[in-house]
Amino acid sequence: MAFSDSIASFAIDQLDGLGHIRTKKMFGALAFYCDDVLFGAVMDDAFTLKAKDEELQKEFIGQGLTRHKLKGRDIKMPYFDVTPSILENREELKTWALKSLGIGNK
């Protein structure tokens, strides 16, 4: 798996002000951390947010986010592809990122 550098750069810019954002290459993806908490990743050509609990997963699905699927593998990971409309709206993206971090209102 590879990740898109342009999507990663755009997501970093959009998340400016959320906290201390750092990235780390992991298994062909680029993991996103905020204040040392893993909350998202760029996998393939998608920015994803992590939703560990079932309630948040349902909320993500209700807003049009879909579970990320690894190409050629049938693995259910707790990562959901962020829609372009959310990714392009800085404040909305931060709201969803905070939910992923367990900080936002559920």
Beta strands, then each sheet from edge to edge (+ up, - down):
strand 1: 21-26
strand 2: 29-34
strand 3: 37-43
strand 4: 46-50
strand 5: 66-67
strand 6: 79-81
sheet 1: 1+ 2- 3+ 4- 6+ 5-
end
